[in-house]
């Protein structure tokens, strides 16, 4: 397993936001987490990625106990995250956004003393990443001027610039047209296939989750109620009753 969360627990006052959750992620897989609003999905992401600290439980990443590590420290060992709302720097160009992430990974600052060779290497790597997310040709565009689907692709590219072993994506398809959702879904699949990156997704588009995922974890009221391949989740009566009201979206 590349990621193992055991008995992860976080209460906010009397609310059991995440209550004894176990999660196992297989390397080079696409693993989705679904559930109704308030199920604890994003809180679980926050606990895994160091935004908040669990009250109980442990998180192991690639054999290392990372419980309570900061997001910056996690990024350095290959665990990255994208957010529900894109985190691009809107006033910078697409290329500058990627270059900034590369400099952050390498501990470099942008200064007049940076060598020309180093800057050329950063630009070349940034262009390679843009090619992977199908944004070649947009490198000089302002990030804030991109269509929403392209901004989401740029957000994923920023995550890739950190050279992650695993990316957690919080609702990568949110607010998109059907066409944009198809484009980003295809991008997610291609990253796993081409780079072997492990991807964990929180997503509300159940029909897309069924198509994308190797495995699905279903949460309700802060707990896991099912964890299985898509076909088994589709036929799980507890999931139907608790989350999908008797039928799956198609």
Rosetta blueprint (number, residue, H / E / L):
1 X L
2 X L
3 X E
4 X E
5 X E
6 X E
7 X E
8 X E
9 X E
10 X E
11 X E
12 X E
13 X L
14 X L
15 X E
16 X E
17 X E
18 X E
19 X E
20 X E
21 X E
22 X E
23 X E
24 X E
25 X E
26 X L
27 X L
28 X L
29 X L
30 X E
31 X E
32 X E
33 X E
34 X E
35 X L
36 X L
37 X L
38 X L
39 X L
40 X L
41 X H
42 X H
43 X H
44 X H
45 X H
46 X H
47 X H
48 X H
49 X L
50 X L
51 X L
52 X L
53 X L
54 X L
55 X L
56 X E
57 X E
58 X E
59 X E
60 X E
61 X E
62 X L
63 X L
64 X E
65 X E
66 X L
67 X L
68 X L
69 X L
70 X L
71 X H
72 X H
73 X H
74 X H
75 X H
76 X H
77 X L
78 X L
79 X E
80 X E
81 X E
82 X E
83 X L
84 X L
85 X L
86 X L
87 X L
88 X L
89 X L
90 X L
91 X L
92 X L
93 X E
94 X H
95 X H
96 X H
97 X H
98 X H
99 X H
100 X H
101 X H
102 X H
103 X H
104 X H
105 X H
106 X H
107 X L
108 X L
109 X L
110 X L
111 X L
112 X L
113 X L
114 X L
115 X L
116 X H
117 X H
118 X H
119 X H
120 X H
121 X H
122 X H
123 X H
124 X H
125 X H
126 X H
127 X H
128 X H
129 X H
130 X H
131 X H
132 X H
133 X L
134 X L
135 X L
136 X L
137 X L
138 X L
139 X L
140 X L
141 X L
142 X E
143 X H
144 X H
145 X H
146 X L
147 X L
148 X H
149 X H
150 X H
151 X H
152 X H
153 X H
154 X H
155 X H
156 X H
157 X H
158 X H
159 X H
160 X H
161 X L
162 X L
163 X L
164 X L
165 X L
166 X E
167 X E
168 X E
169 X E
170 X E
171 X L
172 X L
173 X L
174 X L
175 X L
176 X L
177 X L
178 X H
179 X H
180 X H
181 X H
182 X H
183 X H
184 X H
185 X H
186 X H
187 X H
188 X H
189 X H
190 X H
191 X H
192 X H
193 X H
194 X H
195 X H
196 X L
197 X L
198 X E
199 X E
200 X E
201 X E
202 X E
203 X L
204 X L
205 X L
206 X H
207 X H
208 X H
209 X H
210 X H
211 X H
212 X H
213 X L
214 X L
215 X E
216 X E
217 X E
218 X E
219 X E
220 X E
221 X L
222 X L
223 X E
224 X E
225 X E
226 X E
227 X E
228 X E
229 X L
230 X H
231 X H
232 X H
233 X H
234 X H
235 X L
236 X L
237 X H
238 X H
239 X H
240 X H
241 X H
242 X H
243 X H
244 X H
245 X L
246 X L
247 X L
248 X L
249 X L
250 X L
